[in-house]
Amino acid sequence: MSERASESSAQRNAPVVAIVGATGAVGTTMIEIIDARPSVPWSEIRLIASARSAGKVIPVRGQDVTVLALTPEVFDGVDIALFDVPDEVSAEWGPIAAGRGAVVVDNSGAFRMDPDVPLVVPEVNAEQAANRPKGIVSNPNCTTLSMMAAMGALHREFELHALVVASYQAASGAGQGGIDRLQAEIAAVAGKPVGARAGDVAEALAAAGLDPDDSPFPAPLALNVVPWAGSLKDDGWSSEELKVRNEARKILGIPDLKVSATCVRVPVVTTHSIAVHATFAREVSVDRARKVLAAQPSIVLRDDPANGQWPTPADAVGGDPTWVGRIRQAYDFPNTLELFLCGDNLRKGAALNTYEIAETIAAGQG
């Protein structure tokens, strides 16, 4: 068989992938990732969105692809469907896509804690992607994902016992509306003598016509940090904080893992950061932890405080790796490491991990 004939045969046998929510922020990032990662030679890439976006033409891998409206029939012949839509849309349409033969990889929170749906981070538990009785694989929350590559590697080495974390979450975690609001607030306070008196930031926003009721954040975000992300749950916890606890347990396979989280919104456009206090069952050392983390292909180790080298969102944004640094042995807590991590919440925190799950399934590894 000629080389050209072999390529043609491989293309015919290659799977079909669909992106549901293709015109949203994460869907757009997923298209960028597909363009940059030729690991799977998809025979067809279908772009699916709401009726108002149907008909748009988007280039993917050098071809113009017309966006299709979300209907049951659009999943016919699809092998893997990547969902990035609100929870209620995934809850309705994920089972429909699975019922038509597609493996659904869902980025919403609709199925994450369903015991019949695996919650997968390929660096940590890729094998779980094969265990999908409902035909659905779930992608974790972006905050949880920001630390999973690192915590999975350290757990394998030292056996994780407890986690206490504080997140510093970017505005884009609240969607495009969060980005737009932060940019508008920055423009409203730029060059103004504000930040030295209680209420003056809010006054500057009001003077610029920015109504607090129109904001996705419960307080001004410019020149501020807001100790809240998500919705209110029992006992004063936020939904984001409980996601970190519950999802970390499920991904790592430690159902009784002790976890406590405080989630904070910060005036960063994209990239979540997390300060981690991790206690292990086995003796730890900073040198060994650095070696373990440096060996992970999806981690960038930047840990040289003497020379001002540590992770920041400005380093990690727009990239795929998790950045890790500030690794210390806690003075007062045995077998405990302190570390600081940054990860782009639109890439590894959402689109990239979803696509990596699809790569794992397409390769027959999950």
C-alpha positions in Angstrom: 0.0 0.0 0.0 1.3 3.4 -0.9 2.0 6.0 1.8 -0.8 8.2 0.5 -3.2 5.2 0.5 -2.1 4.4 4.1 -2.8 7.9 5.2 -6.3 7.8 3.5 -7.1 4.6 5.3 -6.0 5.9 8.7 -8.1 9.0 8.2 -11.2 6.9 7.4 -10.7 4.9 10.6 -10.0 7.9 12.7 -12.6 8.9 15.2 -15.1 11.8 14.9 -15.0 14.5 17.6 -17.6 17.1 18.4 -17.2 20.3 20.5 -20.4 21.3 22.2 -20.3 25.0 23.2 -17.7 25.7 20.5 -18.2 29.4 20.4 -17.7 30.0 24.1 -14.5 31.0 25.9 -13.4 27.4 26.7 -14.7 26.1 23.4 -12.6 28.6 21.6 -9.6 27.6 23.6 -10.3 23.9 22.8 -10.2 24.7 19.1 -6.8 26.4 19.6 -5.6 23.3 21.4 -6.8 20.9 18.7 -5.0 23.1 16.1 -1.8 22.9 18.1 -1.9 19.2 19.1 -1.9 16.8 16.1 -1.9 13.7 18.3 -5.3 12.5 17.1 -6.0 12.6 13.4 -9.7 13.2 13.7 -11.6 12.2 10.6 -14.1 15.0 11.3 -14.4 17.8 13.8 -17.9 19.0 14.4 -18.6 22.3 16.1 -21.9 22.6 17.9 -23.5 25.5 19.7 -26.8 27.2 20.4 -29.2 28.1 17.6 -28.0 31.7 17.7 -24.4 30.7 16.9 -25.3 28.1 14.2 -24.0 29.0 10.8 -20.9 30.7 12.0 -17.8 29.5 10.2 -14.7 28.8 12.3 -11.3 27.6 10.9 -10.1 24.3 12.5 -6.9 22.6 11.4 -6.8 24.5 8.2 -10.4 23.9 7.2 -13.5 26.1 7.6 -16.1 24.4 9.8 -19.7 25.6 10.0 -21.2 25.6 13.5 -24.2 23.3 13.8 -27.2 23.9 16.1 -27.6 21.5 19.1 -30.0 18.8 18.2 -30.1 15.0 18.9 -29.2 14.2 15.3 -26.0 16.2 15.3 -24.4 13.5 17.5 -25.0 10.7 15.0 -21.6 9.2 14.0 -19.7 11.1 16.7 -17.2 9.0 18.7 -16.3 11.6 21.3 -18.3 14.7 22.3 -16.6 17.4 24.3 -19.1 19.5 26.3 -18.4 22.9 27.6 -21.9 24.3 28.4 -23.8 25.2 31.6 -24.6 22.4 34.0 -28.3 22.3 33.1 -27.5 22.0 29.4 -25.0 19.2 30.0 -27.4 17.4 32.3 -30.0 17.4 29.5 -27.8 16.8 26.4 -25.0 14.7 27.8 -27.2 11.6 28.1 -28.7 12.3 24.7 -25.2 12.3 23.1 -24.2 9.2 25.0 -27.4 7.5 23.9 -26.5 8.1 20.3 -23.1 6.4 20.7 -20.7 9.2 21.6 -18.4 9.1 24.7 -19.2 12.4 26.4 -16.4 14.3 28.1 -18.1 16.9 30.1 -16.6 20.1 31.6 -19.6 21.1 33.6 -20.4 20.2 37.2 -23.4 18.1 36.2 -21.8 14.7 36.6 -18.7 15.2 38.7 -19.9 13.5 41.8 -22.0 10.9 40.1 -20.6 7.5 41.3 -21.1 6.1 37.8 -19.1 8.9 36.1 -15.3 8.9 36.4 -13.7 12.2 37.3 -10.4 12.2 35.4 -7.1 14.0 35.3 -4.9 12.0 32.8 -1.7 12.5 34.8 -3.3 11.1 37.9 -6.0 8.5 37.0 -6.2 8.0 33.2 -7.3 4.4 33.6 -10.6 5.6 35.2 -11.7 7.0 31.8 -12.5 3.5 30.7 -14.9 2.9 33.5 -17.9 4.8 32.1 -21.2 2.9 32.5 -23.2 6.0 31.5 -21.0 6.8 28.6 -19.8 10.0 30.3 -16.5 11.1 31.7 -16.3 14.3 33.8 -13.7 17.0 33.9 -12.9 18.5 37.3 -13.5 22.0 38.4 -10.7 24.4 37.3 -9.6 25.2 40.9 -9.2 21.5 41.7 -7.4 20.9 38.4 -4.9 23.7 39.2 -3.2 21.5 41.8 -4.0 17.9 40.7 -0.9 17.2 38.6 1.3 18.2 41.4 -0.7 16.5 44.2 -1.1 13.3 42.3 2.7 13.0 41.8 3.4 13.8 45.5 0.7 11.4 46.6 2.3 8.6 44.7 5.6 9.3 46.4 4.6 10.2 49.9 0.9 9.2 50.4 -1.2 12.2 50.9 -3.0 12.5 54.2 -4.5 16.0 54.4 -4.8 19.2 52.4 -5.4 22.8 53.5 -5.5 25.1 50.5 -6.2 28.8 49.7 -7.1 29.6 46.1 -6.5 32.9 44.4 -9.0 32.7 41.5 -9.0 34.7 38.3 -11.9 36.7 37.0 -12.2 34.4 34.0 -13.4 31.7 36.3 -16.7 33.5 36.2 -16.8 33.3 32.4 -16.6 36.1 29.8 -18.7 38.3 32.0 -16.1 38.1 34.7 -13.4 39.1 32.3 -15.4 42.0 31.0 -16.3 43.2 34.5 -12.7 43.2 35.7 -11.5 45.1 32.6 -14.3 47.7 33.0 -13.4 48.1 36.7 -9.7 48.5 35.9 -10.5 51.2 33.3 -12.8 52.9 35.8 -10.1 53.2 38.5 -7.0 53.7 36.3 -5.3 56.9 37.2 -7.7 57.7 40.0 -6.4 58.4 43.5 -8.5 55.5 45.0 -7.7 52.6 47.3 -6.8 54.7 50.4 -10.3 55.1 51.8 -13.1 52.6 52.4 -15.7 52.8 49.7 -13.7 55.0 47.3 -13.3 52.1 44.7 -17.0 51.5 44.7 -17.6 55.3 44.3 -15.2 55.3 41.3 -17.1 52.4 39.7 -20.4 54.1 40.3 -19.1 57.3 38.7 -18.2 55.2 35.7 -21.7 53.8 35.5 -20.8 50.3 36.7 -23.8 49.0 38.7 -22.8 46.5 41.4 -25.9 44.5 40.6 -24.6 43.9 37.1 -21.3 42.3 38.4 -20.7 38.6 38.7 -18.7 39.4 41.8 -20.2 40.3 45.2 -17.8 43.2 45.7 -15.5 45.4 43.6 -12.6 43.3 42.2 -10.3 46.0 41.0 -7.7 47.0 43.7 -9.3 44.3 45.9 -9.6 40.6 46.7 -12.9 39.0 47.4 -13.0 36.0 49.8 -15.8 34.3 47.9 -16.3 32.2 44.8 -19.3 30.1 44.0 -22.7 29.9 45.8 -23.5 29.6 49.4 -23.7 26.1 50.9 -24.3 24.8 54.4 -22.3 26.1 57.4 -20.9 29.1 55.5 -19.0 27.1 52.9 -19.0 28.1 49.2 -19.7 25.7 46.4 -16.1 26.2 45.0 -14.6 25.2 48.4 -16.7 22.0 48.6 -15.8 21.2 45.0 -12.1 21.2 45.9 -12.8 18.9 48.9 -15.0 16.4 47.1 -13.3 16.3 43.8 -9.8 15.9 45.2 -11.0 12.9 47.2 -12.6 11.3 44.1 -9.7 12.0 41.7 -7.0 10.8 44.1 -9.0 7.8 45.2 -8.8 8.8 48.9 -12.5 9.0 50.1 -11.5 10.0 53.6 -8.9 12.6 52.6 -8.9 15.5 55.0 -9.4 18.7 52.9 -10.2 22.3 53.8 -10.3 25.1 51.3 -10.8 28.9 51.2 -11.5 30.3 47.8 -10.6 33.9 47.0 -11.3 35.9 43.8 -8.4 38.2 42.8 -8.0 40.9 40.1 -6.2 38.6 37.6 -7.8 38.0 34.2 -6.8 34.4 33.7 -4.8 31.8 35.8 -5.7 30.4 39.2 -3.1 30.2 41.9 -3.3 28.0 45.0 -1.3 28.0 48.3 -1.1 24.4 49.4 -0.4 22.9 52.9 -0.1 19.2 52.3 0.5 16.5 55.0 1.7 13.1 54.0 1.7 9.7 55.7 5.4 9.1 54.8 8.4 11.2 55.6 9.0 14.0 53.1 11.9 16.1 52.0 12.0 19.2 49.9 14.8 17.9 47.7 12.8 14.7 46.9 9.6 16.6 46.3 11.4 18.9 43.9 12.8 15.9 42.0 9.4 14.3 41.8 7.7 17.4 40.5 10.5 18.3 38.1 10.1 14.8 36.5 6.5 15.5 35.6 6.2 16.6 31.9 3.1 18.8 32.7 4.8 20.7 35.5 7.2 23.6 35.4 9.3 23.8 38.6 10.2 27.4 39.4 11.6 27.4 43.0 14.5 29.6 43.6 13.4 32.4 46.1 17.0 33.6 46.6 16.9 34.8 43.0 13.3 35.9 43.0 12.1 32.8 41.1 8.6 31.5 41.9 5.4 30.9 40.0 3.0 33.8 39.2 -0.1 34.0 37.0 1.8 36.2 34.6 4.1 33.2 34.0 1.5 30.5 33.6 -1.2 32.3 31.6 -1.6 31.1 28.0 0.4 27.9 28.6 -0.4 24.3 29.3 1.8 23.4 32.3 1.2 23.8 36.0 3.9 26.0 37.6 5.1 25.0 41.0 7.4 26.7 43.6 7.9 28.0 47.1 8.3 24.4 48.3 9.1 24.3 52.0 9.0 21.8 54.8 6.6 23.2 57.4 8.4 23.9 60.7 5.6 23.0 63.0 3.8 20.2 61.1 5.6 16.9 60.5 5.7 15.4 57.0 4.1 18.6 55.6 5.0 20.6 52.6 4.0 24.1 51.7 3.9 25.0 48.0 2.5 27.5 45.6 1.0 26.6 42.2 -0.3 28.5 39.2 -2.3 27.1 36.2 -4.2 28.7 33.4 -7.9 28.0 34.3 -9.1 28.2 30.7 -6.5 25.7 29.4 -5.4 23.0 31.9 -8.3 24.1 34.2 -10.9 23.4 31.5 -10.2 23.0 27.7 -6.8 21.2 27.9 -7.8 18.6 30.5 -11.0 17.9 28.6 -9.1 17.4 25.4 -6.4 15.2 27.1 -9.2 13.0 28.3 -10.4 12.7 24.7 -6.9 11.9 23.5 -6.7 9.2 26.2 -10.0 7.6 25.1 -9.0 7.9 21.4 -5.7 6.1 22.0 -7.5 3.3 23.8 -5.8 4.1 27.1 -9.0 4.9 28.9 
